Amino acid sequence: MATLADKKDYSLYSNAFGFLRRPLDFRPSESDADWVISGVPFDLATTGRPGSRNGPDALRRASVNLAWEDHRFPWRFALEEKLKVVDCGDLVFDCGDAEQLVQGLEAHATKLLQAGKQMLTFGGDHFVTLPLLRAHAKHYGKLALVHFDAHTDTYSMGSRYDHGTMFYHAPKEGLIDTDHSIQLGIRTEYGYDDHPFQVLHADEANDLPAKKIAEMIRSRVGNLPVYLTFDIDCLDPAFAPGTGTPVCGGLSTDKVLKVFRELAGLNIVGMDLVEVAPAYDQSEITALAGATLATEMLHLVAFNK
């Protein structure tokens, strides 16, 4: 019986494995990769429970449970046949220096995008999306944001570094077009009367078929390049207890997977998955959910390619 090492010669790389047991590549801009996975172990902007700095590592460890499946159900192709993916490990920055993180992450993303790569990024708390959007908007122009979350993250209060303020600042900086952006799974308070984004609340989403939700997303984003950001607390705590700000009444993993599969053809240019905090996890259920959703994201863009 052939082993994983026999099939892919992973034995050459000892234990230096990244997401889905891909070998780590510390010079990703020089590689032949289509998509680059980067970890951002940062949670200094967290307002709830800390710990999402350990999210990237948890996602990689949980992805071992998924790496054996050459043809992931229900996709009818092997990911590596359509998409070259490398994991470049975690961004390095001085612990506690939020400004260095912001500057370093934007520079890292800019370098990869200029080299013709696209990015799937693992947080860390959700604040990491803001420097990523800055780099992507420089490269692609104004973006449509597809945002899965329990919170809108459009709050004007808070410090300069706050994981509830990114989508207040991003439109003001001209990074995203709110008229072509949508937030899904929301189930916490926000400014209902003057909110610039289209919102699909969690209770509504739970009652709608995945195909209808995908139609709403397509209709909203139009022809703009899409940045897809997924906060793991979009899922109900039954499916993702390991996060800093869990909110009951969220979506199921099954519902989100079905929505992703209905987005085939969408012009997705960048993606992230954030807020996995393994210290509060149970049996790695949150990390597995996050790794599964990230794997599905990669299959989605592979199908599009």
PyMOL commands that set and color helices and strands:
alter all, ss='L'
color gray80, all
select helices_A, chain A and resi 4-8+10-13+19-21+28-30+52-63+79-82+98-114+126-140+166-172+178-180+202-207+210-221+232-234+253-261+278-280+285-304
alter helices_A, ss='H'
color red, helices_A
select strands_A, chain A and resi 35-40+85-90+118-123+144-148+182-186+198-201+226-231+268-274
alter strands_A, ss='S'
color yellow, strands_A
deselect
rebuild
show_as cartoon
